[in-house]
Every structure is written in structure tokens, then in C-alpha cells.
Amino acid sequence: MTVEENLKTGIKASGNSTLALALLALLKGAVGLHSGSSALLADAVHTGLDIFTTLAVWVGLKVSLRNSGGKFPYGYYKAENLVALFVALLILLSGFEILKMGFAGIKGGESPSAGIEFQGLALVTAVFSVLSIYALSVYKKRVGTKINSQALLADARHSYTDVFASLVVVVTVLGSLLGIPELDSLGVIVISALIFKLGGECAKDAVLTLMDAWLDEESAERIRKNIRDIPGILELVDLKLRKSGLVVFGEATVEVDGKADLKKVELLNPKINAAVKKEVRNLEHLVIDARPGKRQVFKLALPVLESSGLKTRLSGHLGKAPYFLFAVLEAGRVREWEILKNPFMELDRKRGVKAVEFLVNERINVLVLQEVGEGPFHMLRDNFVRICRVPEGTATAEEVLEKVSELEEIAGPTE
């Protein structure tokens, strides 16, 4: 889905959650008044206040959907992160209020549910509240994960803490039924500690995101590897990623083999973007800075007739060559070499194209041959393989490797 579609999905989820919370607050309030359960009434007020939290997420996603103006060239996406921080603070506040309630119960020694007239009805309503809020939390987490919304995920965590708050009411009613008024207060203190933990984690993530910190270092490392594996890139100098609401902005500085001309950058741009999108959803914009670099190690390929070592004879064809000799050169000297069979020499059509695919998969950056057709030439260039002509007077692979420094580049198709 597009960013706009994701935002609309989040807005719909927030709207549904707001309606569900409103109905649940009315139900708990009505049963609380009818049964005389002060805990259930308090929980109804708590759920009513949660409506404002969900509305805040709805507003944040709505604002993020707006078209950016001149003052906000990167859009209003950060509004979603601000709402996530706001929700995190509400979670911490909820934990504090529940903790106060727990300590007050211990000091007073009385259950907030003492004197409940319809204990069964109050208990059923409290259990229904726990199940409903848990289902709401799962729903918001599923949608938030799907669209990668920090605010919606924070709201899901908030609903999850409300499950514990509703459990307090269940424990309170049970304490009244069993004649143990202190039971609910002890449970409240334990639950508040869990709420503080969830709220602290949510606030930390929101603050770090607002400060443009990238929290997923594992994905960043995979992106670096993907970019370094792109043919034509010598080195990834720098990679910067930052999250803004649902979307991601980034900058990549790379060193390329040879001149960093416009054509080369145009060929590399979609490959670098694809390497980032493989690990990051909702990539909004990636700035790529390509700089010229100097290759230190070359992997050279030669079409040859036999598999008889460096003295093997050269083949005059690309697609029809029975074998290819691959040599790794460093500082002009052969570091290692091997000869592999051409798996496509028996094809009736597109032998040259298939041979080029084979060579590119072997990650060569120099190909030395006598003639090259138009299709293979452009494929090799698009994969940043330097195409060189076999030096005059050479008949074996060894002789070509001895004249590596004299190789002349082929500027266009020769067939």
C-alpha cells in the first residue's frame, strides 16, 4: 500500500477504536451506577478518558495525511511521532494514578467494591471489559504493525495497560465476594509497575524517533550489505536513515568505479533504492551522492577454448566460448584464477545474453574479448563491467594477463 493508503487505514482503525471505547465506557458506567460498584465507575471514567487518547492518534494521522506546505517540505509526518509521545505520557500518568489507588487501598484497609449490591453483574461486566479492551489492543497492534504506525502501536500498548486496569476491577469484585478487601490493592501495585515499564519503553522510542535516531540497527546493517553488493559500487561511504511518522527518509554516499557521470548515477539510483526498500517499508525519499573511486582489486574474465590453465587459447566468441577464465588481479598481479565451463554455449538463441548473465553473476568487473554484440555490450555496461579488447599479438590467457595495463576499452558494439 502507498503511504496515503496506510494513513487512511490507521485513521479508520482509530475511529473504530474510539467508537468501541465510547460504548464500553457507557456500559461500565451504567452497570457501576446500578450495582453501586465504585471501582467499575472509576474504570468507566478511565475508559472515557482513553477516548481522548485514541482521538489524539486519529488527529495525528489526519494531520500526517495533509499535503505539506512551504514551511514543512518534509510533510507533517512527525505529528504521528508527537502523538506517540503524548500517548506514552498518558500511559505513565495512568500507571501513577493506579499506583496511588493501590497504596490508598492498603492504608485504608477497605475495598473500593465494599457494598456492591449486584456483585455477579459487576463481575461479568468487569470480565467483559477485560476481554473487549484486550481485543481492541490486538486490533490496533495488528493495524499499527501492518502500516508501521508508531502512534497506533503506542495506543495499542496503552490499551494493553488498560487490560491490567480492568483486571484490577475484576480482582476488586472478587475480593468483595471472598471478603478480602486488601486483594485488589496489592494487585494494583504489581500492575502499575508493568504499566510504568510499557510507558517508559514507548516514551523512549518516541523521543529517539523525534530526534531522528534509527532504532533498527540490524536492518541498517543488511541495507549496507545490499548496497555494497551492487555491481559498480566500490564502497558505501555513509548511510543515514530517519523515520518520520510512517515514512522513512535517507541519504547514501557511495564510491563508484570510474567517473561518477550522470548516466552511471541514473543506473545506480534504482538499484540503491531497491536495496533500501528491501529492508525498509514506506521509503519516501533517498538522496544518493555518488563519488568517483579507484578500484584496487579486479575480477577479469576471458572467453577461452580449453580448460588447460593459464596457457589456454583464447576464444574469438562470447556466447560460443566453451569456457571462461576468471582471474582476480591486485596491483596488476594475478592473485587467483579458475576456469569454468560456459553453461549456455549449446543454446540456439541468446547465447551471448545468457553468457553475460553468467559472467555478471560471477561478479566480474572487466571482460576482455575480441568482438561484442549490441545486446551483450549494453548489458555489460548496465552492470558496470569494463569491456576491453584483446591486445594484438596475444593468443593465450597468460599473454593477455601480462598486458593488463595496456588494455584498450571498447567504446561500442563491434558486431
C-alpha positions as CSV (number, residue, x, y, z in Angstrom):
1,M,0.0,0.0,0.0
2,T,1.0,3.6,-0.5
3,V,1.7,6.0,2.4
4,E,-1.7,7.7,1.9
5,E,-3.5,4.3,1.9
6,N,-1.6,3.3,5.1
7,L,-2.6,6.6,6.8
8,K,-6.3,6.1,5.8
9,T,-6.2,2.6,7.2
10,G,-4.8,3.9,10.5
11,I,-7.4,6.7,10.6
12,K,-10.2,4.1,10.2
13,A,-8.7,1.9,13.0
14,S,-8.5,4.9,15.3
15,G,-12.1,5.8,14.5
16,N,-13.4,2.3,15.2
17,S,-11.4,2.2,18.4
18,T,-12.9,5.5,19.6
19,L,-16.5,4.2,19.0
20,A,-15.8,0.9,20.8
21,L,-14.3,2.7,23.8
22,A,-17.3,5.1,24.0
23,L,-19.8,2.1,24.0
24,L,-17.7,0.3,26.6
25,A,-17.5,3.4,28.9
26,L,-21.3,3.8,28.8
27,L,-21.8,0.1,29.6
28,K,-19.4,0.2,32.6
29,G,-20.9,3.5,33.8
30,A,-24.4,2.1,33.7
31,V,-23.6,-1.1,35.5
32,G,-21.4,0.7,38.0
33,L,-24.3,3.0,38.9
34,H,-26.8,0.2,39.1
35,S,-24.7,-2.1,41.2
36,G,-23.0,0.5,43.4
37,S,-19.5,-0.6,42.3
38,S,-17.2,2.4,42.8
39,A,-14.3,0.5,41.1
40,L,-16.4,-0.1,38.0
41,L,-17.5,3.6,37.9
42,A,-13.9,4.6,38.2
43,D,-12.9,2.3,35.4
44,A,-15.7,3.8,33.3
45,V,-14.3,7.2,33.8
46,H,-10.8,5.8,32.9
47,T,-12.1,4.3,29.7
48,G,-13.9,7.6,28.9
49,L,-10.6,9.4,29.2
50,D,-8.9,6.9,26.9
51,I,-11.2,8.1,24.2
52,F,-9.2,11.3,24.1
53,T,-6.0,9.3,23.6
54,T,-7.5,7.4,20.7
55,L,-8.8,10.7,19.3
56,A,-5.3,12.1,19.6
57,V,-4.0,9.3,17.4
58,W,-6.8,9.9,14.9
59,V,-5.9,13.6,14.8
60,G,-2.2,12.8,14.4
61,L,-2.8,10.5,11.5
62,K,-5.2,13.0,9.9
63,V,-2.6,15.8,10.2
64,S,0.1,13.5,8.7
65,L,-2.2,13.0,5.7
66,R,-2.3,16.7,4.8
67,N,-0.2,18.0,1.9
68,S,2.9,19.7,3.1
69,G,3.3,23.5,2.6
70,G,6.4,25.6,2.1
71,K,7.2,25.6,5.9
72,F,7.1,21.8,6.0
73,P,9.0,20.5,3.0
74,Y,9.2,17.0,4.6
75,G,5.5,16.8,5.3
76,Y,3.5,16.6,8.6
77,Y,4.6,13.0,9.2
78,K,6.3,13.9,12.6
79,A,2.8,14.7,14.0
80,E,2.3,11.0,14.3
81,N,5.5,10.7,16.5
82,L,4.4,13.6,18.7
83,V,1.1,11.8,19.3
84,A,3.1,8.6,20.2
85,L,5.0,10.6,22.8
86,F,1.7,12.1,24.1
87,V,0.2,8.6,24.5
88,A,3.3,7.4,26.2
89,L,3.0,10.1,28.8
90,L,-0.7,9.2,29.3
91,I,0.4,5.6,29.9
92,L,2.8,6.8,32.6
93,L,0.2,9.0,34.1
94,S,-2.3,6.1,34.2
95,G,0.3,4.0,36.0
96,F,0.8,6.7,38.6
97,E,-2.9,7.1,39.3
98,I,-3.4,3.3,39.6
99,L,-0.4,3.1,41.9
100,K,-1.9,5.8,44.2
101,M,-5.2,3.9,44.2
102,G,-3.3,0.8,45.3
103,F,-1.5,2.4,48.2
104,A,-4.7,4.2,49.3
105,G,-6.4,0.8,49.5
106,I,-3.6,-0.6,51.6
107,K,-3.7,2.3,54.0
108,G,-7.5,2.4,54.3
109,G,-7.9,-1.4,54.5
110,E,-11.2,-1.2,52.7
111,S,-12.1,-2.5,49.3
112,P,-13.5,0.1,46.8
113,S,-16.1,-2.6,46.0
114,A,-17.5,-2.9,49.5
115,G,-21.2,-2.6,49.5
116,I,-21.8,-3.9,45.9
117,E,-25.4,-5.0,45.6
118,F,-25.3,-6.9,42.3
119,Q,-21.8,-8.5,42.6
120,G,-22.5,-11.0,39.8
121,L,-23.5,-8.4,37.2
122,A,-20.5,-6.2,38.2
123,L,-18.1,-9.2,37.9
124,V,-19.5,-10.2,34.4
125,T,-19.2,-6.6,33.2
126,A,-15.6,-6.3,34.5
127,V,-14.6,-9.6,32.8
128,F,-16.3,-8.4,29.5
129,S,-14.3,-5.2,29.8
130,V,-11.0,-7.1,30.1
131,L,-11.8,-9.2,27.0
132,S,-13.0,-6.2,25.0
133,I,-10.0,-4.0,25.7
134,Y,-7.6,-6.9,25.0
135,A,-9.3,-7.5,21.7
136,L,-9.1,-3.7,20.9
137,S,-5.4,-3.8,21.8
138,V,-4.7,-6.7,19.5
139,Y,-6.7,-5.0,16.7
140,K,-4.7,-1.7,17.0
141,K,-1.4,-3.6,17.2
142,R,-2.2,-5.6,14.1
143,V,-3.1,-2.5,12.1
144,G,-0.2,-0.5,13.6
145,T,2.3,-3.2,12.6
146,K,0.8,-3.5,9.1
147,I,1.1,0.2,8.4
148,N,4.2,0.8,10.6
149,S,2.5,3.5,12.7
150,Q,4.3,4.4,15.9
151,A,1.3,6.3,17.3
152,L,-1.1,3.4,16.7
153,L,1.3,0.9,18.2
154,A,1.7,3.2,21.2
155,D,-2.1,3.4,21.5
156,A,-2.2,-0.4,21.3
157,R,0.3,-0.6,24.2
158,H,-1.9,1.9,26.1
159,S,-5.0,-0.3,25.6
160,Y,-2.9,-3.2,26.8
161,T,-2.2,-1.4,30.0
162,D,-5.9,-0.7,30.3
163,V,-6.4,-4.5,30.3
164,F,-4.5,-4.6,33.6
165,A,-6.5,-1.7,34.9
166,S,-9.7,-3.6,34.1
167,L,-8.2,-6.7,35.8
168,V,-7.9,-4.6,38.9
169,V,-11.7,-4.2,38.9
170,V,-12.2,-8.0,38.5
171,V,-9.9,-8.6,41.4
172,T,-11.7,-5.9,43.4
173,V,-15.1,-7.5,42.9
174,L,-13.6,-10.9,43.7
175,G,-12.1,-9.5,46.8
176,S,-15.5,-8.3,47.9
177,L,-17.0,-11.7,47.2
178,L,-14.3,-13.5,49.1
179,G,-14.2,-11.0,52.0
180,I,-10.5,-10.0,51.3
181,P,-10.6,-6.2,50.7
182,E,-6.7,-5.9,50.5
183,L,-6.5,-8.2,47.5
184,D,-7.3,-5.6,44.9
185,S,-4.7,-3.1,46.4
186,L,-1.8,-5.5,46.2
187,G,-2.7,-6.4,42.6
188,V,-2.9,-2.7,41.7
189,I,0.7,-2.1,42.8
190,V,2.1,-5.0,40.8
191,I,0.1,-4.0,37.7
192,S,1.2,-0.3,38.0
193,A,4.9,-1.5,37.8
194,L,4.2,-3.2,34.5
195,I,2.4,-0.1,33.2
196,F,5.4,2.0,34.0
197,K,7.7,-0.3,32.1
198,L,5.4,-0.2,29.0
199,G,5.0,3.6,29.2
200,G,8.8,4.1,29.6
201,E,9.6,2.0,26.5
202,C,7.0,3.7,24.4
203,A,8.2,7.2,25.5
204,K,11.9,6.3,24.8
205,D,11.1,5.1,21.3
206,A,9.0,8.2,20.5
207,V,11.7,10.6,21.8
208,L,14.5,8.8,19.9
209,T,12.5,8.9,16.7
210,L,11.7,12.6,17.1
211,M,15.5,13.1,17.5
212,D,16.0,11.2,14.1
213,A,17.6,8.2,15.8
214,W,17.4,4.9,13.7
215,L,16.4,2.2,16.1
216,D,16.7,-0.9,13.9
217,E,20.5,-1.3,13.5
218,E,20.1,-4.9,12.2
219,S,18.1,-3.7,9.2
220,A,20.6,-0.9,8.6
221,E,23.4,-3.4,8.5
222,R,21.5,-5.5,6.0
223,I,21.0,-2.4,3.8
224,R,24.7,-1.7,3.9
225,K,25.5,-5.2,2.7
226,N,22.8,-5.0,0.0
227,I,24.3,-1.7,-1.3
228,R,27.9,-2.9,-1.2
229,D,26.8,-6.0,-3.3
230,I,25.6,-3.8,-6.2
231,P,27.8,-4.0,-9.2
232,G,29.6,-0.7,-9.9
233,I,29.8,0.3,-6.3
234,L,33.2,0.2,-4.7
235,E,32.3,1.3,-1.2
236,L,29.4,2.6,0.8
237,V,30.9,5.7,2.5
238,D,27.9,6.6,4.6
239,L,24.3,5.7,5.2
240,K,21.8,7.8,7.1
241,L,18.1,6.8,7.8
242,R,15.5,8.6,9.8
243,K,11.8,7.8,10.5
244,S,9.2,10.4,10.2
245,G,5.7,9.1,11.1
246,L,5.0,6.2,8.8
247,V,7.7,7.1,6.2
248,V,11.5,6.9,6.1
249,F,13.9,9.4,4.6
250,G,17.5,8.5,3.9
251,E,20.9,9.6,2.5
252,A,23.6,7.3,0.9
253,T,27.1,8.3,-0.1
254,V,28.8,5.8,-2.4
255,E,32.1,5.5,-4.3
256,V,31.6,4.2,-7.9
257,D,34.1,2.6,-10.2
258,G,35.4,5.2,-12.6
259,K,33.8,8.6,-13.3
260,A,30.6,9.4,-11.4
261,D,28.8,10.7,-14.5
262,L,25.1,11.3,-14.8
263,K,24.4,8.1,-16.8
264,K,26.1,6.0,-14.1
265,V,24.2,7.6,-11.3
266,E,20.9,7.1,-13.2
267,L,21.7,3.4,-13.5
268,L,22.7,3.1,-9.8
269,N,19.8,5.0,-8.3
270,P,17.0,2.4,-8.8
271,K,19.3,-0.4,-7.6
272,I,20.3,1.5,-4.4
273,N,16.6,2.4,-3.8
274,A,15.7,-1.2,-4.2
275,A,18.4,-2.3,-1.7
276,V,16.9,0.0,0.9
277,K,13.3,-0.8,0.2
278,K,14.1,-4.5,0.6
279,E,14.5,-3.8,4.3
280,V,12.5,-0.6,4.9
281,R,8.8,0.0,4.3
282,N,7.5,3.3,3.1
283,L,10.7,4.8,1.9
284,E,9.6,8.3,0.9
285,H,12.9,9.7,-0.5
286,L,16.6,8.7,-0.7
287,V,19.3,11.2,-1.6
288,I,22.2,9.5,-3.3
289,D,25.7,11.1,-3.5
290,A,28.0,9.2,-5.9
291,R,31.7,9.9,-5.8
292,P,34.4,8.6,-8.1
293,G,36.7,5.9,-6.6
294,K,39.6,3.8,-7.7
295,R,39.3,0.0,-7.7
296,Q,42.1,-1.9,-6.1
297,V,41.1,-5.4,-6.9
298,F,39.7,-6.5,-10.3
299,K,38.0,-9.7,-11.4
300,L,38.7,-10.2,-15.0
301,A,37.1,-12.7,-17.4
302,L,38.3,-14.2,-20.7
303,P,36.5,-16.4,-23.2
304,V,38.8,-19.4,-23.8
305,L,38.8,-22.6,-25.8
306,E,40.1,-25.1,-23.3
307,S,40.4,-25.8,-19.6
308,S,44.2,-26.2,-19.6
309,G,45.5,-23.5,-17.3
310,L,46.8,-20.0,-18.0
311,K,48.2,-21.1,-21.3
312,T,44.8,-21.9,-22.6
313,R,44.0,-20.4,-26.0
314,L,41.6,-17.5,-26.4
315,S,38.1,-17.9,-28.0
316,G,37.0,-15.4,-30.6
317,H,33.4,-15.5,-29.4
318,L,31.5,-14.7,-26.3
319,G,28.4,-16.9,-26.3
320,K,30.1,-19.8,-28.2
321,A,33.1,-19.9,-26.0
322,P,33.4,-23.3,-24.3
323,Y,35.0,-21.9,-21.2
324,F,35.7,-18.7,-19.3
325,L,38.8,-18.0,-17.4
326,F,38.3,-15.8,-14.3
327,A,41.3,-14.1,-12.7
328,V,41.5,-11.9,-9.6
329,L,44.1,-9.2,-10.0
330,E,45.6,-6.9,-7.4
331,A,48.2,-4.3,-8.1
332,G,48.4,-5.7,-11.7
333,R,49.3,-9.2,-10.5
334,V,47.2,-12.4,-10.6
335,R,46.2,-13.3,-7.1
336,E,44.0,-16.3,-8.0
337,W,42.3,-17.8,-11.1
338,E,39.9,-20.5,-12.2
339,I,38.3,-21.8,-15.4
340,L,34.5,-22.5,-15.6
341,K,32.5,-24.1,-18.3
342,N,30.1,-21.9,-20.3
343,P,26.7,-23.5,-19.5
344,F,25.0,-21.7,-22.4
345,M,27.3,-22.5,-25.4
346,E,24.8,-25.1,-26.8
347,L,21.9,-22.7,-26.9
348,D,20.5,-21.9,-30.4
349,R,19.4,-18.3,-29.4
350,K,20.6,-15.6,-27.0
351,R,23.8,-17.4,-26.2
352,G,25.6,-14.0,-25.8
353,V,22.9,-12.6,-23.5
354,K,22.9,-15.7,-21.3
355,A,26.7,-15.7,-21.2
356,V,26.7,-12.1,-19.9
357,E,24.2,-13.1,-17.2
358,F,26.5,-15.9,-16.2
359,L,29.5,-13.5,-16.1
360,V,27.6,-10.8,-14.1
361,N,26.6,-13.4,-11.6
362,E,30.3,-14.3,-11.1
363,R,30.7,-10.6,-10.2
364,I,33.3,-9.7,-12.8
365,N,34.2,-6.0,-13.4
366,V,36.5,-6.5,-16.5
367,L,35.8,-8.6,-19.6
368,V,38.5,-9.0,-22.3
369,L,37.3,-10.2,-25.7
370,Q,37.7,-9.7,-29.5
371,E,34.1,-8.9,-30.5
372,V,30.9,-8.0,-28.7
373,G,27.3,-7.6,-30.0
374,E,24.9,-4.8,-29.2
375,G,22.8,-6.6,-26.6
376,P,25.7,-8.0,-24.6
377,F,27.5,-4.7,-24.8
378,H,24.7,-2.7,-23.2
379,M,24.0,-5.4,-20.6
380,L,27.7,-5.3,-19.6
381,R,27.7,-1.5,-19.4
382,D,24.5,-1.5,-17.4
383,N,26.2,-3.8,-14.9
384,F,29.3,-1.6,-14.8
385,V,31.6,-4.1,-16.4
386,R,34.5,-2.6,-18.2
387,I,34.8,-4.1,-21.8
388,C,38.3,-4.3,-23.2
389,R,39.8,-5.5,-26.5
390,V,42.2,-8.5,-26.7
391,P,45.7,-6.9,-27.3
392,E,47.2,-7.6,-30.7
393,G,49.7,-10.4,-30.9
394,T,48.2,-12.4,-27.9
395,A,46.9,-15.9,-28.3
396,T,46.7,-17.2,-24.7
397,A,45.2,-16.1,-21.4
398,E,48.6,-15.8,-19.9
399,E,49.7,-13.3,-22.6
400,V,46.6,-11.2,-22.0
401,L,47.1,-11.1,-18.2
402,E,50.8,-10.0,-18.8
403,K,49.4,-6.9,-20.7
404,V,46.6,-5.9,-18.4
405,S,48.0,-2.4,-18.0
406,E,47.8,-2.0,-21.8
407,L,44.2,-3.0,-22.3
408,E,42.1,-0.7,-24.6
409,E,38.5,-0.2,-23.7
410,I,35.8,-0.9,-26.3
411,A,33.6,2.1,-26.7
412,G,30.7,0.5,-28.6
413,P,29.3,-2.8,-30.1
414,T,31.7,-4.3,-32.7
415,E,29.3,-6.9,-34.2
